[in-house]
């Protein structure tokens, strides 16, 4: 069932059908489609307004990109705890940009770091991937900075309010 697994977590690719279920029937529709538990409040306004529409547009152009971004599932409880992955397949340089979000109810449990490491390992098995980036991390987002540093990323640029990181294959 899971495309990528750790001891505690599984990764389920986000498909256009999953996003359509979420758009039509909200959390209940997503839960029915995935066969996983979706906590009340998991789908936040930013998902409906920004994240899901952008992802749907990309998936309509190329359904194969679903493997690059997915739901993070707590295997023991079958609860979806967040969304993580790469914003798109490798660009012309072979770079992919990681993005992640663990629902606030599940933060502080090490889930983001655990799945980020698994996604790093998986990405570097893909032949076209040469490096993973994380850009525009706010300077005061210490949790996010810890995650990228744990997976071996190095600071490459410090801007006024943000920082950019990279790790090469």
SULHUGI-V192112 format. One record per residue. RES is the residue in one small letter. SS is DSSP state (H for helix, E for strand, C for the rest). PSI is psi as a letter, one per 20 degrees, with the letter a starting at -180 (* if undefined). BURIAL is I if it has 9 or more other ideal C-beta (glycine too) atoms within 8 Angstrom, else O. Layout:
BEGIN
RES:SS:PSI:BURIAL
RES:SS:PSI:BURIAL
END
This chain:
BEGIN
x:C:g:O
x:C:p:I
x:C:h:O
x:E:q:I
x:E:q:O
x:C:a:I
x:C:g:O
x:C:i:O
x:E:q:I
x:E:q:I
x:E:p:I
x:E:o:I
x:E:q:I
x:C:o:I
x:C:r:I
x:H:h:I
x:H:h:O
x:H:g:I
x:H:h:I
x:H:g:I
x:H:g:I
x:H:h:I
x:H:h:I
x:H:g:O
x:H:j:O
x:H:b:O
x:H:h:I
x:H:g:O
x:H:g:I
x:H:g:I
x:H:g:I
x:H:g:I
x:H:g:I
x:H:h:I
x:C:k:O
x:C:r:I
x:E:p:O
x:C:p:I
x:C:q:I
x:C:p:O
x:C:j:O
x:C:g:I
x:C:o:I
x:C:r:O
x:H:h:O
x:H:h:O
x:H:g:I
x:H:h:I
x:H:h:O
x:H:g:O
x:H:g:O
x:H:g:I
x:H:h:O
x:H:g:O
x:H:g:I
x:H:g:I
x:H:g:O
x:H:g:I
x:H:h:I
x:H:h:O
x:H:h:O
x:C:n:O
x:H:h:O
x:H:i:O
x:H:i:I
x:H:h:I
x:H:i:O
x:H:i:I
x:E:p:I
x:E:a:I
x:E:q:I
x:E:p:I
x:E:p:I
x:E:o:I
x:C:h:I
x:C:h:O
x:C:i:O
x:C:k:O
x:E:p:I
x:E:p:I
x:E:i:I
x:E:a:I
x:E:p:I
x:E:r:I
x:E:b:I
x:E:p:I
x:C:h:I
x:C:r:I
x:C:r:O
x:C:p:I
x:C:a:O
x:C:h:O
x:C:i:O
x:C:k:I
x:E:q:I
x:E:q:I
x:E:p:I
x:E:q:I
x:E:q:I
x:E:q:I
x:E:o:O
x:E:p:I
x:C:q:I
x:H:h:O
x:H:i:O
x:H:j:I
x:C:q:I
x:C:j:O
x:C:j:O
x:C:j:O
x:H:g:I
x:H:g:I
x:H:g:I
x:H:g:I
x:H:h:I
x:H:h:I
x:H:g:I
x:H:g:I
x:H:h:I
x:H:g:I
x:H:g:O
x:H:g:I
x:H:g:I
x:C:i:I
x:C:i:O
x:C:p:O
x:C:h:O
x:C:i:O
x:C:p:I
x:C:h:I
x:E:q:I
x:E:p:I
x:E:r:I
x:E:o:I
x:E:q:O
x:E:k:O
x:E:p:I
x:E:p:O
x:C:h:O
x:C:j:O
x:C:m:O
x:H:h:O
x:H:g:O
x:H:h:I
x:H:g:I
x:H:g:I
x:H:g:I
x:H:h:I
x:H:h:I
x:H:h:I
x:C:j:I
x:C:j:O
x:C:q:I
x:E:q:O
x:E:p:O
x:E:i:O
x:E:p:O
x:E:p:O
x:C:a:O
x:C:g:O
x:C:i:O
x:E:r:I
x:E:q:I
x:E:q:I
x:E:q:I
x:E:q:I
x:E:p:I
x:E:q:O
x:C:*:O
END
